[in-house]
Amino acid sequence: MAELERPAARIRQGNLVLYATSLKVRDLRQPNFYKIDTLDSDEGTGYQRILNEARAKRLADYLLDGHKALEAFLPTSIFLATDKLLPFEAESNSVRIDSEKVGPFNVVDGQHRIRGLVLAAEKDPSLDEFEIPVNIAVNLDPISQMAHFLIVNTTQRSVDRAIEQQIVARLTDLIEFQKTPVLPKWIQRQVDKGEDARALQIVQFLNAEKESPWFGKIRMANDDDTAGDATINQKSFVTSLKKYVLTPSNPVSGEQWTADRQKKVLANYWRAISGLLVESDDETSVIFKTNGLHMFHSASPAIFLHLANLKDFKTETVSKLLKQAFENLPVEYIGVSTPAFWKRGSTASGLNQAAIRKYATALSTAMHSQPGSDGFSM
């Protein structure tokens, strides 16, 4: 590709240098001009959401129709980034782009607009001359690009909460080892607290551990779950852990509790619940849906307090304690102790959050401590 020279305005925002310019669709269509670093939650790489082809096609259809009448309108700028510098001529206010040297550019914001433009130009080559406003950030390392994606997509418009959790968790892991950009205070607080990172470690373990009742049941960020095995999404599970388990009121949330210990406790806890309340052939139990998740995470502080006093978190001990609590439930709540209550389409399916809280409170009240032994055996 020949080197491009485009009129541009250099913009400095603290340490960030941007060039506000425009590109033609034919520029974007050049090989290796840009790339989209899609989040892979398993590998811990990337940050972009999965491209929605239907959304891009709708934009392409609009552009094709509007272009015929010279009324195609797409004023919002695309945000590209590179970790290299671009030659800038201050006298002529122009920037030179040699994509073989600085590319491919990472698309921080605007992947659907780019895809829609490319699809449209493939059908009508005259759209190659259509110009799109572009902001290009230079000398921006991949971690900063990821952080800027989060800033743009949470301060201006919403990004999927599961992707936000993944990025915040990765920033938490990196914060002590690599330089990161200044983040909005509310994002910085999430990063510093580390709750997303800790919750994600637990969720990933429960979803990947073959002996876990949650094995393969949690749809992680950017997973399409084509097999339909997932019963709940990462966003809901992480949110539930942060709300009920990783809080000062829960005995397993103190500084002495490592992620590995928390993983084992949660795995044993859910194994006991599953063993008592899920029939072996029931693949759709509400135990593994939002109501079951919130119910037993909400009750977990009382249950874990008794287990902590016993210094015993083994599955059989959890099971024994739960059985005793079930026996002490008031008559109006006794149904929660049976698998039938949790079958799809039965009572648990129709409970709202207020009702779930009442059941969780009743279970917490019914808890009684009992002798046990040390251990975290799986």
C-alpha positions, 0 to 999 in steps of 0.5 A: 500500500502506498503511503497516505498523507492526510490533513490532520489536527494534532490533539494533546490530552495529557500524555495522550496524542491524537490525530483527528483526520479522515480516511476513505473506505478504500484506505480501511479496505487495504490488507492489514490496515486494521485489526480487531483485538477480540476478547478471549476470556480463556486466554486472557487476551484482547478486549473487544466484544464479538462483532455483531454481523447483523448490526454491521449489515443493517448499517451497510444497507443504510449506507447503500441506500443513502449513498445513491441519494448522496445522503449517507451520513456517518459523522461519529469518528472511529478510534484507532490506535497504534503503539508507534508514532506517526510523522506529522508536518506541523506547517501543513497540518498533515499526517503520513500513514505507512501501514506497513510500518505502523499497522495494523491499527487496533480498532478501539472504538467503531468496529461495527462502523468499519465492518458496515462500510466495508460490506457496503463498499464490497457491493458498491465500489463507489463507496470506496470514496466515502470519508469517515472521521477518524481519531488516531492515538499514537504511542499507545501500548496495548494495555492503555488501548484496552483501558481506553476502550473501557473508558470510551465504552463505559463513560459514553455508552454501555459495554456488556457488563461481562466484558467490563468485568474481564477488563477490570480484572485484567487491569487489577492483575497488571496494576502492580507490574505495568504502567497503566493510564489514569482511569475514571475514579469509579473504574479505578476503585473497581480495579483497586478493590480487586473484586472482579478479578477475584470473582472471575477466578472463582467463576472460571474455576467452577466453570472449568473444574470437571467435578464442579456442579457448575462445569460448563454451565456458565457462559463466559464473556464473548462465548456464543454457547452454541451447544446451549449448555450454559444455564447462567452468564458470567455477568450474573455469577460475578455480580452475585459473588461480589454482592453476597460472598466477597463482602466483609460480612461473609466469613470467607472474604477476609485477607487470610482467604486466598483465591484458591481457598475460596474456590475450594469452599465454593466448589464444596458448597455447591456440590453439597447443594447439588447433591441434596437438591438436584436429581441426577437426570435433571439438566434444567434445575433452577438451582443452576439459574439466577434464583438458585444462585442468589438464594444460596449465595445470599444465605452463605454468610450464615452457613460459612460462619458455622463452617468456619467455627467448625474449621471444616468446609468439606462437602459432607460437612456442608451437606450435613449442616444444610440437612439440619437447617432444612429440618428447622425451616418453618412450614411455609419455607420447607419446600425449598429443601426438596428437588421438586421445588427447584424443578423447571416450571415449579415454585422456584421458577416463579419467585421474584427477588423479594421472595428469594430474600425471604427464603434465604433469610429463613434458611440463615435463621435455621442454621445450627453449628455442629462438630466437624473436622479440619479440611478443604478436601475436594 
